Amino acid sequence: MALQISSAPPRGADIVSIDAFNSFSGLHVGVTYIKDGHTHLQKPYLNIYCGKGTESDTKLESVADTCQTIELDFVPFQLTHTKSIDNELEDHTVFLLSGGDEKIHMFAKDPMNQQFVERKVEDCFPEFQNLPSSVIWMDIYRDNINGRRISCFACQNGFLKVVVVNENEVRNEWSSMHDGPVSSVKIFTYEAKQYSVSDELKEVLQLPEENKDDTKTANYPLHLLVTGVIEPSVIYEDILNNGLSKLSILPDSD
């Protein structure tokens, strides 16, 4: 389905990154882009489109018509989202945006005026402060059973770091240095992820009853895939037990 957005980035603008998430207040779509100004200077922006309604009944048209534009003072890189837990935001989904200013910026919705505002990222994500270089890619894995998150980020200078955070305190961390920029990182397990299926679809597909025991998923080893610009891709195995000491090089990935 094609979605016409009346307040889309202007003609000639370069779109840098796109991300979207659903929340209790509706669908949210973020777009970062760079356009030429009147003085031929490039200006970066973040557009956030918000739909109204629950996750199941959000109309795409309402998302297209509701836009907030935020002018940025840094070059945007990756735009992603994750849950944030603190005293003010409670348990809300926020946008995280890495930039060329060697920082990660957090944008959260203000519950009073329903507008996204930038907040200090270190208040909710202490692992993202004092970065050594601009972050090219980050990935956050939430272990809800053990009440922790595993954050990984890779920098323009080849720096790679994995951090375990519990109750907004860093519990463990590992880092390594690659010979060139890292283009992407992804935390994963080899176990298949189960998705909830409606009772109607179960009946049509004649699916068996779901296994409600989710405690097993917490014990699956976590691995980290790292792709590089000039280096072969590698997998760091069982990072919670081995840190970044055990790796396998993916063949034919250079």
N, C-alpha and C positions, 0 to 999 in steps of 0.2 A: 504494500500500500504506500503510495507516494504522499508525503505530508508537506503541504505548502506553508511555509512559515513567513508571515508578513514582515517580521522584524529580524530576518536572517542576516548574517554578515553581509556587508555591501559587496557589490560586484567588484571583482579585482582583489578582494581580501584573501589572504592565505590562511586557511583553516589549519590549526596546529594539532589540536586534540579534541576528542569528543567522549563524553561519558554520560551514563544515565542510571537512575535507580528509582525504585518504587518505595514509597513509605506510606504511613497511615494517612497522610495528607494528600497523596496523589503521586503522579509521575513527575520526575524532575530530570531535565536534560541540560547538560552543560556543554558549551562550545567555546574553545579559545581560538582566537584568530588575530592576525596582524594586518593592518591596513595602512595605506599611505595617508599622511596628514596633508594639510594645506601647504605646509612648508617642506613637503617631500620627506619628512621624517616619519618613520614607521612607528605606529602606535599599537600596542597590544591591548586586547579586550577579552573579557569573559562574559558571555551571554548565558543566563540561566533561565530556562523555560520551565514553568511550573503549571501542572494541571491540578484541578480541584476534584476532590472525591476520593473514594476508597480505592484500593489497589485494583479491585475488580471492575469498577465502573468508570474509571477515568477516561474522558473523551480526548482523543488526540487533537481535536480541533481546539479544545481549551488550552492545551499545552502550547500550541502554535501561537495563540493570541496573547499569552501572558509572558512577558519577557522583562528581565532585569539586566541591565548592562553595567558592568563594573570595569572602569578603566584601570589597567595595570601599569605599574612602574617597573616592570621586569619582563623579560622574554619568557613566555610560558613554554613548558615542556609537557610532561605527562599529566593528564587529569584523571583522577580516579576517585573512589568513594569508599567509605567504611563506617562502621559504627563508632561513635564517640561517647564515652561515659565520663561525665563530670558533674559537679554539683549544680551547675546552671543549665547545661544542655541535657542532663539526665542521660537517657539512652537514645540518641538521635543519630541519623545518618548525616555525614558531612562530606563535602568535597575536599579533596587534597590535591594541590597543584604544585608541582615542582617548577622551579624557575632558574633562569640564568644568573640570578643573584646569589646562588649557592644557598638557597633556603627552600623549605617546603611550606606552603601557605595553606591555612585551613579556612574554609568558608562554611559557616553554619547559619541556619535559619534562625532569626530572632523571633522568639515566640510572641513578642508584643506586636510588631508591625509586619510579620510574615515576610520580611526581606532578608536576603543573605548578606551577612557581614563577615569581615575577616576577624578572626580571633587568634590569639597566640597559640601556635601549634604545640609549644612545649608544655602548655597546661594540660593537654590531653594526651600528647604523644612525646614524651621526654626523649625517646630514641631519635627524634628528628631535629635535635638542636646541635649546634656547633658542627655543621657538616664541613668536610674538607674540600668539597668541590660541588659543582652543580649536579643534581640528581637526574640521571637520564630515565631511570625506571625504578619503580618500587612495587612491592607486593606485600599484602598483609593477610595472614592466615589466622582466623579466630578459632581458638579451642575453647568453646563455651563450656564443655564438661569440666575442664580443669581451671576455668576462669582466667585464661591468659590469652595473649596474642603473640604471634611470631611475625616480626616485621623484617623485611629484607629490602635493601636499597643499593643501587649501583650508581657510581658517579662517572662524570665525564673523564676524570683522570685515571679510571680503572679501579678505583677503590670499591670494595664490596664488603657489606656488613650485614650480619644477621643478629637480631636482638630479640630476647624473650622478655616480655613485659607482663607483670601481674599487678593489678590494682594501681596502674600508672607508675610503677616502680620497675626499673630495669633489674632483672634477676640474673641474666646471663647474656653474653655477647661474644661474637667471633667476627674477625675481619681478615681480609686478604687483599692483595694487590695484583691486579691483572696488568698485562703489558700494554693494553690499549683500552679504549672506551668499551663499556659493557652496554649492549643494545637492549637487553630485556632480561628479567628474572621472573621465575614462577615457582612457588612452593606447591608441592603436590604429594599425593600418596599413590601407590599402585592399586589401591582398592577402589572399586567402583563406588561412585556417590549415589545414594538413593534419593530420589525425588518423590514427594508426596503426589499421589494421583487421586483424583476425585472418585467417589463411589460409582458414579455413572460410567466413567471411563473404565474402571475396573471390570464392571459388568459387561461392557461391550467387548473388551479385550480378553475377558475371562482370566484376569490376573489373580494369583494367589494372595492371601492376606499378607500385609507388610509385617516385617519383623520390627517390633517396637523397641527392641533393645539397642539403644544408641550408644551404650557405654563402650562397646567394642571399638567403635571408630576412634576413640581417644587414644588407643594403644597402637594404631598404625604408625609405622615410621614415616617421618616427613623427609622428603628429598627436595633439593633445590636445583632447578634447571637454570643455567646461565648461558646466554648467547653473547658472543663478542663481535666487534666490528672487524678485527684483524686476527682474532684467535679462534680456534675450534670451540664449538659448544661443549660444555661439560655438565655433569650431574654430580652434585655433592650429595652423598648418600647418608641417610639417617642423621640429619644435622643436629638434632637435639642430643644425641649421644656422641657423635663424632665431631661436632662443630664443622669446620671447613677443612678437615684433615684428610678425609677420604673422598676421592673423586674419580669419576670415569669419564674419559674423553669420548664423545660421540663420533663414530667414524664418518668420514666424508662430510664433515660439517664446517670445514674451513673454506 
